[in-house]
Amino acid sequence: MNRSVLSVSGLSKKFGTFWANRNISLEIENGSIHAIVGENGAGKSTLTRMLYGLLSPTSGFISARGKSVRFSSPRQAIAEGIGMVHQHFMLVPELTVTENIMLGDERSHLFAPLKKRGTAETIRKIADTHALSIDPDALVSDLSVGEEQRVEILKLLYRNADILILDEPTAVLTPLETEKLFATLKSLQKEGKTVILITHKLDEAISVSDRVSVMRRGELIATEPTPSVTKADLARLMVGRDVLLRVEHPEENIGRPVLEVSNLSMNDWKGVQRLNGLSFEIRAGEIYGIAGVEGNGQSELLASLWGIADRRSVIDGSVMLDGTSIKGLHADKIAAMGVSHIPEDRLKHAVVPDFTIAENLIFGRHREKKFARTGGFNIPAIREYTDTVISEYMIRHDDRDNQKLASLSGGNQQKVVLAREIRRPDLKLLLLAQPTRGVDIGAIEMIHRQIIETRDKGIAILLVSAELDELVSLSTRIGCLYKGSLRREFTAEEVRYGRSSEKDFKKEIGLSIT
């Protein structure tokens, strides 16, 4: 067995009266890929921030290579060979890749010119060794999300880190980018480096790690060799009960066409074609899935349907809701016609993080008679409604009236948005984008159940998701979007029961199979 390279004993962290971590003892083996899984809010990030010097433990001990350490800053952790890639990247968009990697580790004397050319060559060599293809001279603002992540990893390798902590590294990656990342992690492992992978995606933890630890509500529940556990085992340990891993899919009761899209095309303000002749319909009581690698027109399609496309864009074709055109209407008018939208980026487009749970629950609905009074709001009605939603959607919180939404986990924030949009009394069409992105497995089970229940009420649903399993599990039909065109349509049953192969399905969205 490999020796321990990093260990913690009795590690705890307390914020006020709340224990974010309590009495954690864990050993990370040298040269291993060690996954730490848990629900949102389980304490995974708190643990890693203590390992990286961003937080000081309330009690307990950390040892690196058998030596007791106590970090008061990330710089001290880096000096011990410990580096961290955060879920939200720490890059300066206006600087080049080389400049970002050098920042804080310039390796030159005061007032001496920076050795950018030599550093760029060093970066190229490191990148080539670990399949981290990147242009050292590119501006970070011009990079994709996957390329930005490579820069963050290169920052650590440039600083000679040999223990790498990655916090939810696949949260914003496409499937192809995820495959490339995991190939890189295996390459780093072969070089003798140790990787700590923080994730809530159990399939990924099982596929890439050697050992897996499970956290629940701030405590370490178990650590096991990965080959000895199943996805169901991990889900049970994470949530504390059996979890339904694939949603029950009762037979649809499909009704009239609700949304009819005919020959929809879009050119952006630069004249670049983003959508090309899309035609499809969604009927009452049906979930129509859109499959595709992100960046193939999904965002433009949603923007066109919800009335938030750039006004400089040129949109052709027809979009009919119950026989009435909604093309070119503003979002408020589309919403008034019975359409709800759950966007792919909730923090940008769906919530105000500094407002309370209750305030976020009534956004866009605040004029409803149920919530409004002459000259103000019906506070008792809003509180009663908030209590009902919190209970029904299992939203974990500390203070209903005063707690800001920003203090909730990502999964609980998503539950707030979902509840607000699907509980509207006049709902006809739900535009649903990436509903479980950044959400743990317990919340995924609940969200999927709510989506199916909404469908069963006769609501038409457009589901855009990068998770192919999610599309196949929930959808009635699936359109394959590639470079702005719908190349082929499958029934979910064809994919679910093998009448069309997974290879055929992925080929139509431009996703290669290795």
C-alpha positions as CSV (number, residue, x, y, z in Angstrom):
1,M,0.0,0.0,0.0
2,N,1.3,3.5,-0.8
3,R,2.2,5.7,2.1
4,S,0.0,8.5,3.1
5,V,0.9,11.8,1.5
6,L,-1.8,14.0,3.2
7,S,-3.8,13.2,6.3
8,V,-6.2,15.0,8.7
9,S,-7.1,14.0,12.2
10,G,-10.1,15.3,14.2
11,L,-10.4,18.2,11.8
12,S,-13.4,20.5,12.5
13,K,-14.6,23.9,11.4
14,K,-17.3,26.0,13.1
15,F,-19.0,29.1,11.9
16,G,-20.9,30.7,14.8
17,T,-23.0,27.8,16.1
18,F,-22.9,25.8,12.8
19,W,-20.4,23.0,12.4
20,A,-19.4,22.9,8.7
21,N,-17.0,20.1,9.4
22,R,-16.9,17.9,12.5
23,N,-14.2,15.5,13.6
24,I,-12.9,14.4,10.2
25,S,-10.1,11.9,10.0
26,L,-8.8,11.0,6.5
27,E,-5.7,9.7,4.8
28,I,-4.9,10.4,1.1
29,E,-2.5,7.9,-0.4
30,N,0.5,9.0,-2.4
31,G,0.0,8.8,-6.2
32,S,-3.7,8.1,-5.9
33,I,-6.8,9.8,-7.3
34,H,-9.0,10.2,-4.2
35,A,-12.6,11.3,-4.7
36,I,-14.6,13.0,-2.0
37,V,-18.4,13.0,-2.7
38,G,-21.3,14.4,-0.9
39,E,-24.5,16.5,-1.3
40,N,-24.3,20.2,-1.8
41,G,-23.6,21.6,1.7
42,A,-22.0,18.4,3.0
43,G,-18.8,20.2,3.9
44,K,-16.6,19.1,1.0
45,S,-15.4,22.6,0.0
46,T,-14.9,23.6,3.7
47,L,-12.5,20.7,4.1
48,T,-10.5,21.4,1.0
49,R,-10.3,25.1,1.9
50,M,-8.7,24.1,5.2
51,L,-6.2,21.9,3.3
52,Y,-5.3,24.8,1.0
53,G,-5.0,27.5,3.7
54,L,-8.1,29.5,2.9
55,L,-9.7,28.6,6.2
56,S,-8.2,27.9,9.6
57,P,-9.5,24.8,11.4
58,T,-11.4,25.3,14.7
59,S,-9.7,22.1,15.9
60,G,-7.8,19.1,14.6
61,F,-4.6,18.5,12.7
62,I,-3.3,18.4,9.1
63,S,-0.1,16.4,8.1
64,A,1.7,16.6,4.8
65,R,4.2,13.8,4.1
66,G,4.3,13.0,7.8
67,K,4.9,16.5,8.9
68,S,2.4,18.5,10.9
69,V,1.3,21.7,9.1
70,R,-1.0,24.6,9.7
71,F,-1.5,26.9,6.8
72,S,-2.6,30.5,7.2
73,S,-2.6,31.2,3.4
74,P,-2.6,29.4,0.1
75,R,1.0,30.5,-0.5
76,Q,2.1,28.3,2.4
77,A,0.1,25.4,1.0
78,I,1.8,25.8,-2.4
79,A,5.2,25.8,-0.7
80,E,4.3,22.4,0.7
81,G,3.3,21.2,-2.8
82,I,-0.5,21.5,-2.4
83,G,-2.5,23.3,-5.1
84,M,-6.2,23.8,-5.7
85,V,-8.3,24.4,-8.8
86,H,-11.5,26.2,-7.6
87,Q,-14.9,25.6,-9.1
88,H,-15.0,29.3,-10.1
89,F,-11.7,30.0,-11.8
90,M,-9.2,32.6,-10.4
91,L,-8.0,34.1,-13.7
92,V,-7.6,37.7,-15.0
93,P,-9.4,37.8,-18.4
94,E,-7.3,40.8,-19.7
95,L,-4.0,38.9,-19.3
96,T,-2.5,36.2,-21.4
97,V,-2.2,32.6,-20.4
98,T,1.5,33.0,-19.6
99,E,0.9,36.2,-17.6
100,N,-1.9,34.5,-15.5
101,I,0.4,31.5,-14.8
102,M,3.3,33.8,-13.7
103,L,1.1,36.0,-11.6
104,G,2.3,35.8,-8.0
105,D,5.3,33.6,-9.0
106,E,7.2,35.9,-11.4
107,R,10.7,34.5,-10.6
108,S,12.5,37.7,-11.4
109,H,14.3,40.4,-9.4
110,L,12.6,43.6,-8.4
111,F,12.4,46.0,-11.4
112,A,13.9,43.3,-13.7
113,P,11.9,42.5,-16.9
114,L,9.7,39.4,-16.7
115,K,11.0,36.3,-18.5
116,K,7.8,35.8,-20.4
117,R,9.3,34.1,-23.4
118,G,11.1,31.4,-21.4
119,T,8.1,30.9,-19.2
120,A,5.9,30.4,-22.3
121,E,8.2,27.7,-23.5
122,T,8.1,26.0,-20.1
123,I,4.3,26.1,-20.1
124,R,4.3,24.5,-23.6
125,K,6.4,21.6,-22.4
126,I,4.3,21.0,-19.3
127,A,1.1,21.3,-21.4
128,D,2.4,18.8,-24.0
129,T,3.4,16.3,-21.4
130,H,-0.2,16.2,-19.9
131,A,-2.3,16.8,-23.0
132,L,-3.2,20.3,-21.8
133,S,-3.2,21.9,-25.2
134,I,-3.1,25.7,-24.8
135,D,-1.6,28.7,-26.5
136,P,0.5,30.5,-23.9
137,D,0.1,33.8,-25.8
138,A,-3.7,33.7,-25.9
139,L,-5.8,36.1,-23.9
140,V,-7.8,34.3,-21.2
141,S,-10.9,36.3,-22.3
142,D,-10.7,34.4,-25.6
143,L,-10.6,30.9,-24.1
144,S,-13.4,28.4,-23.7
145,V,-14.3,27.2,-20.2
146,G,-12.4,24.0,-20.7
147,E,-9.3,25.9,-21.8
148,E,-9.5,28.2,-18.7
149,Q,-9.5,25.1,-16.5
150,R,-6.3,23.9,-18.2
151,V,-4.7,27.2,-17.4
152,E,-5.6,26.7,-13.7
153,I,-4.1,23.2,-13.7
154,L,-1.0,24.5,-15.5
155,K,-0.6,27.2,-12.8
156,L,-0.3,24.5,-10.2
157,L,2.1,22.3,-12.3
158,Y,4.3,25.4,-13.0
159,R,4.5,25.9,-9.2
160,N,5.6,22.2,-8.8
161,A,2.5,21.1,-6.9
162,D,2.3,17.4,-6.5
163,I,-1.0,17.3,-4.6
164,L,-3.8,18.7,-6.7
165,I,-7.2,19.5,-5.3
166,L,-10.0,19.9,-7.9
167,D,-13.3,21.3,-6.7
168,E,-16.2,20.2,-8.9
169,P,-14.0,20.3,-12.0
170,T,-16.6,19.0,-14.5
171,A,-19.5,21.3,-13.4
172,V,-19.2,23.4,-16.5
173,L,-17.5,21.1,-18.9
174,T,-18.9,19.4,-22.0
175,P,-18.6,15.5,-22.1
176,L,-15.6,15.7,-24.5
177,E,-13.9,18.2,-22.2
178,T,-14.6,15.9,-19.2
179,E,-13.0,13.0,-21.0
180,K,-9.9,15.1,-21.8
181,L,-9.7,16.2,-18.1
182,F,-9.8,12.7,-16.8
183,A,-7.1,11.6,-19.3
184,T,-5.0,14.5,-17.9
185,L,-5.6,13.3,-14.3
186,K,-4.5,9.8,-15.2
187,S,-1.4,11.3,-16.8
188,L,-0.6,13.2,-13.6
189,Q,-1.1,10.1,-11.6
190,K,1.4,8.2,-13.7
191,E,3.9,10.9,-13.0
192,G,3.4,10.2,-9.3
193,K,1.2,13.2,-8.4
194,T,-1.8,12.9,-6.1
195,V,-5.2,14.1,-7.1
196,I,-8.1,14.9,-4.7
197,L,-11.3,15.1,-6.7
198,I,-14.3,16.9,-5.1
199,T,-17.5,16.0,-6.9
200,H,-21.2,15.1,-6.5
201,K,-21.2,13.2,-9.8
202,L,-21.0,9.6,-8.7
203,D,-20.4,8.1,-12.2
204,E,-17.3,10.3,-12.5
205,A,-16.0,9.4,-9.1
206,I,-16.4,5.7,-9.8
207,S,-14.8,5.9,-13.3
208,V,-11.6,7.8,-12.4
209,S,-10.8,7.4,-8.7
210,D,-8.9,4.7,-6.7
211,R,-10.6,5.5,-3.3
212,V,-13.7,7.4,-2.5
213,S,-14.8,9.2,0.7
214,V,-18.4,10.1,1.4
215,M,-19.4,13.2,3.4
216,R,-22.8,14.0,4.9
217,R,-23.8,17.1,6.8
218,G,-20.2,18.0,7.7
219,E,-19.1,14.5,8.8
220,L,-17.0,11.8,7.0
221,I,-19.3,8.8,6.7
222,A,-17.1,6.3,5.0
223,T,-13.9,5.8,2.9
224,E,-13.8,2.8,0.5
225,P,-11.7,1.4,-2.4
226,T,-13.7,2.6,-5.4
227,P,-14.0,-0.9,-7.0
228,S,-15.8,-2.2,-4.0
229,V,-18.7,0.2,-4.1
230,T,-21.6,0.9,-6.5
231,K,-23.3,4.1,-7.4
232,A,-26.3,3.0,-5.4
233,D,-24.0,2.4,-2.4
234,L,-22.5,5.9,-2.6
235,A,-25.9,7.5,-3.1
236,R,-27.3,5.8,0.0
237,L,-24.3,6.9,2.1
238,M,-24.5,10.5,0.8
239,V,-28.2,11.0,1.4
240,G,-28.9,8.5,4.3
241,R,-31.5,6.6,2.4
242,D,-32.0,4.7,-0.8
243,V,-32.1,7.0,-3.9
244,L,-34.0,6.4,-7.1
245,L,-31.2,6.7,-9.7
246,R,-33.5,6.6,-12.7
247,V,-36.8,8.4,-12.6
248,E,-40.0,6.4,-12.9
249,H,-41.4,7.3,-16.3
250,P,-45.2,6.7,-16.4
251,E,-46.9,6.7,-19.8
252,E,-47.5,10.1,-21.2
253,N,-51.0,11.4,-21.9
254,I,-50.1,13.6,-24.9
255,G,-52.5,16.3,-26.0
256,R,-52.7,19.3,-28.5
257,P,-49.6,21.0,-29.9
258,V,-48.6,23.8,-27.6
259,L,-45.4,25.1,-29.2
260,E,-44.9,24.9,-33.0
261,V,-41.5,26.0,-34.3
262,S,-41.1,26.2,-38.1
263,N,-37.9,26.9,-40.0
264,L,-36.4,29.0,-37.2
265,S,-33.1,30.6,-38.1
266,M,-31.0,33.2,-36.4
267,N,-28.0,35.3,-37.5
268,D,-26.2,37.1,-34.7
269,W,-25.3,40.8,-34.9
270,K,-22.0,39.9,-36.6
271,G,-23.9,38.0,-39.3
272,V,-22.9,34.5,-38.0
273,Q,-25.6,31.9,-38.4
274,R,-26.5,30.4,-35.0
275,L,-29.7,28.6,-35.8
276,N,-30.5,27.1,-39.2
277,G,-34.1,26.0,-40.2
278,L,-35.2,24.4,-36.9
279,S,-38.7,22.8,-37.0
280,F,-40.3,20.9,-34.2
281,E,-43.4,20.9,-32.0
282,I,-44.1,20.2,-28.4
283,R,-47.5,18.9,-27.3
284,A,-49.3,19.2,-24.0
285,G,-48.0,16.5,-21.6
286,E,-44.8,15.9,-23.5
287,I,-41.1,16.5,-22.8
288,Y,-39.1,17.4,-25.9
289,G,-35.4,17.1,-25.2
290,I,-32.6,18.9,-27.0
291,A,-29.4,17.0,-27.1
292,G,-26.1,18.5,-28.2
293,V,-22.6,19.6,-27.1
294,E,-22.9,23.0,-25.6
295,G,-22.3,25.9,-28.0
296,N,-24.3,24.4,-30.9
297,G,-27.2,26.8,-30.7
298,Q,-28.9,25.8,-27.4
299,S,-28.6,29.2,-25.8
300,E,-29.7,31.0,-29.0
301,L,-32.8,28.7,-29.3
302,L,-33.8,29.5,-25.7
303,A,-33.2,33.2,-26.1
304,S,-35.4,33.2,-29.3
305,L,-38.2,31.4,-27.6
306,W,-38.1,33.5,-24.4
307,G,-37.8,36.9,-26.1
308,I,-34.3,37.8,-24.8
309,A,-32.3,37.4,-28.0
310,D,-30.0,40.3,-28.9
311,R,-32.1,42.9,-30.7
312,R,-29.4,43.2,-33.3
313,S,-29.9,39.5,-34.3
314,V,-31.9,38.6,-37.3
315,I,-34.5,35.9,-36.6
316,D,-36.6,34.2,-39.3
317,G,-39.2,31.6,-39.3
318,S,-42.3,31.0,-37.1
319,V,-42.8,30.4,-33.4
320,M,-46.4,29.8,-32.4
321,L,-47.8,29.3,-28.9
322,D,-51.3,27.8,-28.9
323,G,-51.7,29.2,-32.4
324,T,-50.4,32.7,-31.6
325,S,-47.1,34.0,-32.7
326,I,-44.6,34.9,-30.0
327,K,-41.7,35.6,-32.2
328,G,-40.2,39.0,-31.4
329,L,-42.2,39.5,-28.2
330,H,-40.5,40.6,-25.0
331,A,-40.1,38.1,-22.2
332,D,-42.7,39.7,-20.0
333,K,-45.4,39.4,-22.7
334,I,-44.4,35.8,-23.3
335,A,-44.5,35.0,-19.6
336,A,-48.0,36.5,-19.4
337,M,-49.1,34.0,-22.1
338,G,-48.2,31.1,-19.8
339,V,-44.6,30.4,-20.5
340,S,-41.9,29.9,-17.8
341,H,-38.2,29.8,-18.2
342,I,-35.6,28.1,-16.0
343,P,-32.3,29.3,-17.4
344,E,-29.0,27.5,-17.7
345,D,-27.2,30.1,-15.4
346,R,-29.5,30.8,-12.5
347,L,-27.2,33.3,-10.8
348,K,-27.2,35.5,-13.9
349,H,-30.7,35.2,-15.1
350,A,-33.0,33.7,-12.4
351,V,-32.3,35.0,-8.9
352,V,-31.0,37.9,-6.9
353,P,-28.6,36.3,-4.5
354,D,-28.7,39.1,-1.9
355,F,-32.5,38.9,-1.6
356,T,-34.3,36.4,0.7
357,I,-35.8,33.0,-0.2
358,A,-39.3,34.4,-0.1
359,E,-38.4,37.4,-2.3
360,N,-36.8,35.1,-4.9
361,L,-39.8,32.8,-4.8
362,I,-42.3,35.5,-5.9
363,F,-40.1,37.3,-8.6
364,G,-42.3,37.6,-11.7
365,R,-45.3,36.6,-9.7
366,H,-45.4,39.5,-7.3
367,R,-48.4,41.1,-9.1
368,E,-50.6,37.9,-8.7
369,K,-53.6,38.6,-6.6
370,K,-52.5,35.9,-4.2
371,F,-49.4,37.9,-3.2
372,A,-50.4,41.5,-3.8
373,R,-52.3,44.0,-1.7
374,T,-53.2,47.6,-2.4
375,G,-50.0,49.5,-1.9
376,G,-47.9,46.5,-1.1
377,F,-47.6,42.8,-0.5
378,N,-49.7,40.2,1.3
379,I,-46.9,39.2,3.8
380,P,-48.9,36.5,5.6
381,A,-49.7,34.8,2.2
382,I,-46.1,35.0,1.1
383,R,-44.9,33.5,4.3
384,E,-47.5,30.7,4.1
385,Y,-46.5,30.0,0.4
386,T,-42.8,30.1,1.3
387,D,-43.3,27.5,4.1
388,T,-45.2,25.2,1.7
389,V,-42.5,25.4,-1.0
390,I,-39.7,24.9,1.5
391,S,-41.4,21.8,2.9
392,E,-42.5,20.3,-0.5
393,Y,-39.1,20.9,-2.2
394,M,-37.0,20.1,0.9
395,I,-35.1,23.4,0.7
396,R,-32.4,23.4,3.4
397,H,-32.3,26.8,5.2
398,D,-31.7,28.4,8.5
399,D,-34.0,31.5,8.5
400,R,-37.0,31.7,6.2
401,D,-37.5,35.5,6.6
402,N,-34.0,36.9,6.6
403,Q,-31.6,34.4,5.0
404,K,-30.2,35.5,1.7
405,L,-30.4,33.1,-1.2
406,A,-26.6,33.4,-1.7
407,S,-26.1,31.4,1.5
408,L,-28.0,28.4,0.2
409,S,-26.2,25.6,-1.7
410,G,-26.5,25.5,-5.5
411,G,-29.0,22.7,-5.3
412,N,-31.2,24.6,-2.9
413,Q,-31.0,27.7,-5.1
414,Q,-32.1,25.6,-8.1
415,K,-35.1,24.3,-6.1
416,V,-36.2,27.8,-5.4
417,V,-36.2,28.7,-9.1
418,L,-37.9,25.4,-10.1
419,A,-40.6,25.9,-7.6
420,R,-41.3,29.5,-8.6
421,E,-41.6,28.6,-12.3
422,I,-43.5,25.4,-12.3
423,R,-46.1,26.3,-9.6
424,R,-47.5,29.2,-11.7
425,P,-51.3,28.6,-12.1
426,D,-51.4,29.6,-15.8
427,L,-48.4,27.5,-17.0
428,K,-48.7,26.1,-20.5
429,L,-45.0,25.8,-21.6
430,L,-41.9,25.3,-19.5
431,L,-38.5,26.1,-21.1
432,L,-36.0,24.2,-19.0
433,A,-32.2,24.5,-19.4
434,Q,-29.7,22.4,-17.5
435,P,-32.1,21.7,-14.6
436,T,-29.6,19.7,-12.5
437,R,-26.3,21.4,-13.3
438,G,-24.3,21.7,-10.1
439,V,-26.9,19.8,-8.2
440,D,-26.3,16.7,-6.0
441,I,-27.9,13.3,-6.4
442,G,-30.6,13.7,-3.7
443,A,-31.7,17.0,-5.3
444,I,-31.6,15.5,-8.8
445,E,-34.1,12.8,-7.7
446,M,-36.5,15.5,-6.4
447,I,-36.1,17.8,-9.5
448,H,-36.7,14.9,-11.9
449,R,-39.8,13.9,-10.0
450,Q,-41.2,17.5,-10.1
451,I,-40.5,17.7,-13.9
452,I,-42.4,14.5,-14.5
453,E,-45.3,15.6,-12.3
454,T,-45.4,18.9,-14.2
455,R,-45.6,17.0,-17.5
456,D,-48.4,14.9,-16.1
457,K,-50.4,18.0,-15.5
458,G,-50.5,18.6,-19.2
459,I,-47.7,21.1,-19.5
460,A,-45.5,21.1,-22.6
461,I,-41.8,21.0,-21.6
462,L,-38.7,21.9,-23.7
463,L,-35.7,20.3,-21.9
464,V,-32.2,21.4,-22.8
465,S,-29.5,19.4,-21.1
466,A,-25.8,18.4,-21.5
467,E,-26.6,15.2,-19.5
468,L,-27.5,12.5,-22.0
469,D,-28.8,10.1,-19.3
470,E,-31.1,12.9,-18.1
471,L,-32.5,13.5,-21.6
472,V,-33.1,9.8,-22.2
473,S,-34.6,9.3,-18.8
474,L,-37.1,12.2,-18.9
475,S,-37.9,12.9,-22.6
476,T,-40.6,11.7,-24.9
477,R,-38.7,12.7,-28.0
478,I,-35.2,14.1,-28.4
479,G,-33.9,16.4,-31.2
480,C,-30.2,16.3,-31.9
481,L,-28.8,19.8,-32.3
482,Y,-25.5,20.2,-34.1
483,K,-24.1,23.5,-35.5
484,G,-27.5,25.2,-35.2
485,S,-29.4,22.5,-37.0
486,L,-31.6,19.6,-35.8
487,R,-30.0,16.7,-37.6
488,R,-32.2,13.9,-36.4
489,E,-35.0,13.2,-34.0
490,F,-35.2,10.1,-31.8
491,T,-37.9,8.9,-29.5
492,A,-36.5,8.4,-26.1
493,E,-37.7,4.8,-26.2
494,E,-35.5,4.1,-29.2
495,V,-32.4,5.1,-27.1
496,R,-33.7,3.8,-23.8
497,Y,-34.5,0.3,-25.0
498,G,-31.7,0.0,-27.6
499,R,-33.6,0.2,-30.8
500,S,-31.1,2.9,-31.8
501,S,-27.6,2.5,-30.5
502,E,-25.9,5.0,-28.1
503,K,-23.3,5.4,-30.8
504,D,-25.8,6.5,-33.4
505,F,-27.3,9.0,-30.9
506,K,-24.0,10.6,-29.9
507,K,-22.9,10.7,-33.6
508,E,-25.8,13.0,-34.4
509,I,-24.7,15.6,-31.8
510,G,-21.1,15.5,-32.8
511,L,-19.9,13.6,-29.8
512,S,-17.3,11.0,-30.7
513,I,-17.1,7.6,-28.9
514,T,-13.8,6.3,-27.9
